[in-house]
Amino acid sequence: MGITKTDQFTLKQNQIATLAKAIGHPARVAILDYLMKVDSCICGDIVNELPLAQATVSQHLKELKNAGLIKGNIEGNAICYCIDEKAFTKLQNYFLNLAKQVEKKKSKCC
């Protein structure tokens, strides 16, 4: 297995890559879609919504939380998950800027 060279890239590039990697799985996209629809919920709600086992949903939630895309607050013996708006603001700004740059170069490419 090769070594990563993340230290060769900027902090912003590494942050965007981490966020993009976290949403690079259809189950995680489905979880994010569900959380946007309901505002917040517990893991069991998501398990009931998706065709995945509870352990699988928990792993996906962990990846989304580690990337900073969702937050989890302990409520009794469950964790209530919701979208972390800050991460999506970073993604939005990055892709809007990228789209603007592409628009400017549209006619200059082969």
Summary of the structure (lengths in Angstrom):
residues: 110
radius of gyration: 16.8
end to end distance: 36.1
largest distance: 58.4
contacts: 268
relative contact order: 0.13
helix: 66%
strand: 14%
